[in-house]
Amino acid sequence: MRASRIAAIVAPCLLLAACGSIGNGASSPAAVRTAPSLGAATSAGSAVPNPNGGIGSTIDVMAQAHGHAVTPTGPCSTANACFGSSVANTESGTTVAFTNVVQVNDLVGGYHQNFPTGTSWAKAVSQVLHNLPPDARVSALTTISGTMTSCAYFNVSSPTLAGLFPSGAPNDPFGSTSGATVGVELSTTSAQGFTFYEPGNVQQAQLKLGGDDSSMAC
């Protein structure tokens, strides 16, 4: 649901420190809260895709890093759509680490990364960054709350990804103009189908080429 009112709150914490002041936005309807910039994913390294597999990797590298996950039916019945080991959470029951994988110009261009119930926002961010190039840098973590929904997002910038997905790259299912920015949305979906964000219970990260912003619908 699109937020109708925006309020920015800077919380005095770092990426892996305790950060209860960020909250889940529930106390302020239709609010946007911003934590400080999360800084660099790692120290800048050579401009090559992360060998652990992720955005910008080939399908072969993704498979080598995480393993194929194929089921007879459902979303993972499609070739190269799912990777990784089994994950149990309240959102999906039993799923796998990476689902809804899409390719852009023969490279991984987006996916849903799934986490067990009770994963903290800091651990989820750390696991997301583990699969991105070493020159990736991340923006502030921002939370959005609407009437019945909430989520959090941050953006990742990477010279490596900008080179792999140049402006106007064809066959981009997200319709983005450049791979210089990757949008990452953190959330959990309830049994009733509502999307919400809790700092201590992130069950999914949705990654896509092109950044997110405070006008997006959770």
C-alpha positions as CSV (number, residue, x, y, z in Angstrom):
1,M,0.0,0.0,0.0
2,R,1.5,3.4,-1.0
3,A,2.3,5.6,2.0
4,S,0.4,8.9,2.1
5,R,2.7,10.6,4.6
6,I,6.4,10.4,5.0
7,A,8.5,11.0,8.1
8,A,12.2,10.3,8.3
9,I,13.8,9.2,11.6
10,V,17.5,8.7,11.9
11,A,18.4,6.0,14.4
12,P,21.9,6.0,16.0
13,C,23.0,2.5,15.1
14,L,25.2,0.6,12.6
15,L,24.5,-2.4,10.4
16,L,25.3,-5.2,12.8
17,A,24.6,-3.4,16.1
18,A,21.4,-3.7,18.1
19,C,19.0,-1.4,16.5
20,G,15.6,-1.5,18.3
21,S,15.0,2.1,17.5
22,I,14.4,1.4,13.9
23,G,11.2,-0.5,14.8
24,N,8.7,-1.8,12.3
25,G,6.8,1.4,11.7
26,A,3.6,0.2,13.3
27,S,3.4,3.0,15.7
28,S,3.1,5.6,13.0
29,P,0.7,4.7,10.2
30,A,1.9,5.3,6.6
31,A,5.3,6.3,7.9
32,V,8.8,6.0,6.4
33,R,11.7,5.6,8.8
34,T,15.3,5.8,7.7
35,A,18.4,4.4,9.5
36,P,21.9,5.7,8.6
37,S,23.7,4.4,5.5
38,L,24.8,0.8,6.0
39,G,28.1,1.5,4.4
40,A,30.1,-0.9,2.3
41,A,29.2,-4.6,1.9
42,T,32.9,-5.4,2.1
43,S,36.1,-3.6,1.3
44,A,36.3,-2.9,-2.4
45,G,37.8,-5.8,-4.3
46,S,38.4,-6.6,-7.9
47,A,35.4,-5.8,-10.1
48,V,34.1,-9.3,-10.7
49,P,30.8,-10.9,-9.7
50,N,30.7,-12.6,-6.3
51,P,31.7,-16.2,-6.7
52,N,29.1,-17.2,-4.1
53,G,26.4,-16.6,-6.7
54,G,23.8,-13.9,-6.8
55,I,23.0,-10.8,-8.9
56,G,25.3,-10.6,-11.8
57,S,26.4,-14.3,-11.6
58,T,25.9,-16.8,-14.4
59,I,23.4,-19.6,-13.7
60,D,26.3,-22.1,-13.6
61,V,28.0,-20.1,-10.8
62,M,24.6,-19.9,-9.0
63,A,24.3,-23.6,-9.2
64,Q,27.8,-24.3,-8.1
65,A,27.5,-22.0,-5.1
66,H,24.0,-23.1,-3.9
67,G,22.8,-26.2,-5.9
68,H,19.7,-26.5,-8.1
69,A,16.4,-27.0,-6.3
70,V,13.8,-28.6,-8.6
71,T,10.3,-29.9,-7.6
72,P,7.8,-31.8,-9.7
73,T,5.2,-29.0,-9.5
74,G,5.1,-25.3,-8.4
75,P,7.4,-22.4,-9.0
76,C,10.5,-24.6,-8.6
77,S,9.4,-27.0,-11.4
78,T,10.8,-24.4,-13.9
79,A,14.4,-24.9,-14.9
80,N,16.8,-22.5,-13.1
81,A,14.1,-20.9,-11.1
82,C,15.2,-22.1,-7.6
83,F,18.5,-22.7,-5.9
84,G,19.8,-23.6,-2.4
85,S,18.9,-25.7,0.6
86,S,15.6,-26.1,2.3
87,V,14.3,-23.2,4.4
88,A,11.4,-23.4,6.9
89,N,9.4,-20.4,7.9
90,T,5.9,-19.4,8.7
91,E,5.5,-17.5,5.4
92,S,6.1,-20.4,3.0
93,G,6.2,-23.5,5.2
94,T,9.0,-25.3,3.5
95,T,10.8,-23.5,0.7
96,V,14.4,-23.1,-0.5
97,A,17.0,-20.3,-0.1
98,F,16.5,-18.7,-3.6
99,T,13.2,-18.7,-5.5
100,N,11.8,-16.7,-8.4
101,V,15.2,-16.4,-10.1
102,V,15.1,-14.4,-13.3
103,Q,17.8,-13.9,-15.9
104,V,18.8,-10.7,-17.7
105,N,21.1,-11.1,-20.6
106,D,22.1,-14.6,-19.4
107,L,23.0,-13.4,-15.9
108,V,21.1,-13.6,-12.7
109,G,19.1,-10.4,-12.5
110,G,16.8,-10.9,-9.5
111,Y,15.4,-13.4,-7.0
112,H,13.6,-13.9,-3.7
113,Q,16.0,-14.8,-0.9
114,N,14.2,-16.7,1.9
115,F,15.1,-16.9,5.6
116,P,14.0,-19.0,8.6
117,T,11.5,-17.6,11.0
118,G,13.1,-15.2,13.5
119,T,15.9,-13.9,11.2
120,S,16.9,-10.4,12.3
121,W,17.1,-7.6,9.8
122,A,20.9,-7.3,10.3
123,K,21.4,-11.0,9.6
124,A,19.1,-10.8,6.5
125,V,21.1,-7.8,5.2
126,S,24.4,-9.6,5.8
127,Q,23.2,-12.7,3.9
128,V,21.9,-10.6,1.0
129,L,25.3,-8.8,0.7
130,H,27.2,-12.1,0.9
131,N,25.9,-12.9,-2.6
132,L,26.7,-9.5,-4.2
133,P,29.9,-8.2,-5.7
134,P,32.6,-7.0,-3.2
135,D,32.3,-3.4,-4.5
136,A,28.7,-3.2,-3.4
137,R,27.6,-0.3,-1.2
138,V,24.3,0.0,0.5
139,S,22.0,2.9,1.3
140,A,20.1,3.6,4.4
141,L,17.5,1.1,5.6
142,T,14.1,2.6,5.3
143,T,10.8,1.3,6.6
144,I,7.4,2.0,5.2
145,S,4.1,1.5,7.0
146,G,0.6,1.7,5.6
147,T,-2.8,1.0,6.9
148,M,-2.5,-2.8,6.7
149,T,1.0,-3.4,5.5
150,S,4.6,-2.5,6.1
151,C,8.1,-3.4,4.7
152,A,11.6,-2.1,4.7
153,Y,14.0,-1.5,1.8
154,F,17.5,-0.5,1.0
155,N,19.4,0.0,-2.3
156,V,22.7,-1.4,-3.4
157,S,25.0,0.3,-5.8
158,S,27.9,-1.5,-7.5
159,P,30.2,-0.5,-10.3
160,T,30.5,-4.1,-11.2
161,L,26.8,-4.5,-11.7
162,A,26.5,-1.2,-13.5
163,G,29.0,-2.7,-16.0
164,L,27.2,-6.0,-16.3
165,F,23.8,-4.4,-16.7
166,P,24.4,-1.1,-18.6
167,S,21.7,1.5,-19.0
168,G,19.0,0.4,-21.5
169,A,20.0,-3.3,-21.2
170,P,17.5,-5.4,-23.2
171,N,15.5,-8.3,-21.9
172,D,15.2,-6.8,-18.4
173,P,11.9,-8.1,-16.9
174,F,12.0,-5.3,-14.2
175,G,12.0,-2.5,-16.8
176,S,14.9,-0.8,-15.0
177,T,17.2,1.6,-16.8
178,S,20.4,0.4,-15.2
179,G,21.9,-2.3,-13.1
180,A,23.9,0.3,-11.2
181,T,21.3,0.0,-8.4
182,V,19.6,-3.1,-7.0
183,G,16.5,-2.6,-4.8
184,V,16.1,-5.0,-1.8
185,E,12.8,-5.2,0.0
186,L,12.6,-7.0,3.4
187,S,9.3,-8.4,4.6
188,T,7.2,-11.3,5.9
189,T,3.8,-12.3,4.6
190,S,1.2,-13.5,7.1
191,A,-1.1,-16.4,6.7
192,Q,-3.8,-13.9,5.9
193,G,-1.8,-12.5,3.0
194,F,-0.6,-9.2,4.6
195,T,2.9,-8.1,4.1
196,F,4.6,-6.7,7.2
197,Y,8.1,-5.9,8.5
198,E,9.5,-6.8,11.9
199,P,13.2,-6.2,12.6
200,G,13.5,-9.5,14.4
201,N,11.5,-11.6,11.9
202,V,12.5,-11.0,8.3
203,Q,11.6,-14.1,6.2
204,Q,12.1,-12.8,2.7
205,A,14.2,-10.3,0.7
206,Q,13.1,-9.5,-2.8
207,L,16.0,-8.3,-5.1
208,K,15.5,-6.6,-8.4
209,L,17.5,-4.4,-10.8
210,G,16.6,-0.8,-10.3
211,G,16.3,0.9,-6.9
212,D,13.3,1.0,-4.6
213,D,11.9,4.2,-3.1
214,S,9.4,5.4,-0.5
215,S,6.6,5.5,-3.1
216,M,6.6,1.8,-3.7
217,A,3.8,-0.5,-2.5
218,C,4.8,-3.1,0.0
